[in-house]
């Protein structure tokens, strides 16, 4: 079928096509576009196929902007960019040793003296600093990623960097992310467990030892 783009929300990646015969107004998403030499614009003449989505709503598929059909779609023909998961480096392992060493030193000193004194302050400060640096936000070595829905190459931003640090390797460009949120109001959590395992171990140690030290301090103060 033929029509024209009557509405287009570029920041959200979707719009509506009005058929030439005026019989229908059809929703379409950027992922349905077959020509990617430029973004759609209001007034573009298009050729499309109508279909019903999972919720039985009319939606345009295989949308081609007339006059651009002969142009290649470079982003869609390229091999998807494989994003490497977060990795621990030498600094991370050193920080983990510092955290565990400080915890051990603080626990041993308190066991020996039954007191919390100023001599423990350097170890406590080193523990906090090492723990904060260990859980810093990292940046992926790749500058771009392939959208898991439309395969468009997009630049990393604050949202996708945070998702990557949380262990997500299936990333979406902003328009597809907005659409995914609308279609999936309850987000399942799938994390790359191996990349976060050592950090969780350190966190478990910290929150296991600190309450014990606090309880012993209160007991010592009361007696």
N, C-alpha and C positions, 0 to 999 in steps of 0.2 A: 504494500500500500504506500501511497505518497501523502505527505503532509508537510506542515511547517512547525517549527518549534515556537510555541506561543509563550511559554514560561520556562525560565532556566535559573536555577539557584546554584551558582558556580561554587560557593563555599560549602554547600552540602552535597554537590555532585548529582543532582537530579532535576528533572523538569517535566514538562508536558508537551505532547505533540498534538496538534489539531489537524485532523485529516482534511484533505482537500475538498471532500464532499460535505464536510461539516457534520458528519454522522457521529464522530467520536472524539473524545479527549483522552489521550493515552499517556499514562505515566511511563517514564523511562529513566534508567539509572546510567551513570557514566560507564559502568561495566558492560552495558549492552552496546556501546558504541564500537563500530568496526573500523572507523577511521580515526586515527589519533595524531594527525599532523597538527591539530589545534583543538582547543576546547570548543564545545558547542556554543552557539550564540542565538539569541532571540531573532527570529526571522529566517533562520537557515531552512532551506528545503531539504527534506530527508525522505529516504525510502526505508521502510521498516516492516516488521512482521508483528501482528497482534497475537497475544497468547494470554492465558489466565495463569496467575501465579498460584502458590499453595493456598492462598486465602480466597481464591476465585475472583481476584481483581484483575481488570484488564491492564496489561503491561506490554510495552513495546520491546521487541527483541531484534537483534541484528540490525541496529540502526546505522544507516550510512548517510553521511552528509553529501548531498549531490555536489559534484565538482571536485570532490576530494577522494572519490573511490579509487582512483588510479594510484594514489600515493600510498607508499608502504607504511606499515605500522611498526616502526622500529622497536618500540618498547615491548610489544607483544611477541615479536619474533626472536628476541634475545633470550638466551638461557636465563632462567630465574636466578637472582643473586642469592647465594647460600650464606646466611648470616651465622657466624660462629657463636656458640654459647659463651657466657661469661666464664672465664678461667681464673684460677688462683695463680699468682706469680710468686717470685721469691720473697717480695715484700710482705705479701699476705701470710705466707708460712712463718716468716720472722715475727710478724705481729701476733700470730696465734701462739707462738712460743712465749712471747712476752706476756701475753694475757694469762696463759696457764702458769708461767713462772711466778708472776706477781700474785696470782691467787694462791699458789702453793706457799709462797713466802709469807703472805699475810695470815694464812691459816695456821702455819707452823708457829709464827711468832705469837699469835693469840693463844694457841694451845700451850705454849711454854709459859707465858706471863699472865694469861687470863685478863689482860688489859689491852685497851686500844689507846695507843700513845702516839705522840708526834713522830716517832721514828718510823711509823708505818705510812706516813703521808706520802713520801716519794713513790712508794710502791703502789699506793692507791691512785695517785695522779697518773702514773705510767699505765696502770691498768685501764683507767677511763680513756686516756688519750689513744692507746693502742686499740681499744675496742671500737671507738668512734671512727678511727682511720680504717680499720678492718672492714667496717660496714659502709664505707664511702660509696658514692655512686660512680660507677665506671662508665666508659664510653666504648661502644663497639669499634673494632678496627675498620669495619666497612662504613663508608659515608652514606650509602644508600641501601635500600632493601626492595625486594619485589613484593608487592601487595599479595597476600594470600588469597584474596578474592578475585581481583581483576588483573593481577600480574603486572600492574603498572609500576614502574620504578619510581620510588619516592625517597625524599631525603629524610633522615632521622630528625625528629624533633623531641621536645621535652617529654611528650606522652610516650612515644615509641622507645626512647632511651630508658624511661622508667620501667616500661613493660619488659624490655630486654633484661634489665637488672633483676627483675623479679623472676626471670627464667623463661619468659615467653619467647618462642622462636617463630610462632605464627603471627605475623604482624600485618596490620591493615593500614592503607593510606587513609587520610582524614575523611573523605567522602564515604568510603566503604566502612570505616569505623562507625560513623554516625548511623549508617544503614544497619550495621550489625547490632548496635545498641537498641535500635527500634525493634528489630526482629527477635532479639534475645534479651529481654529485660532482666533476667536472672543470669549472671555471668558465671559459667563454670570455671574452676581454677585448675589449669593444667600447667604445672611448673616443671622446669628442668631440674629434677631433684639432685642429680649428681653435682651440678655446679654450685648448689647451695648447702650441700651436706656438711662440709667442714665448718661453715659459718654457723649453722644450726647447732653443731656440737659445742662450739665455743660459747654460744649463747646459753645453751643448757647448763654448761659448767658454771657460768657466771651466776645465773639465777638459782642454781642449786647451792652454791657455796655462800653467797651473800646472806640469805636468810638464816643460815646456820650461825654465821658470825654475829649477826644482829641478835639472835636469840641468846647466844653465849654472853654477849655484852650486857644484855638486860639482866640475865641471871647473875652475872658478876656484880653489877651495880646494886641489885636488890639484896645481895648477901654481904 
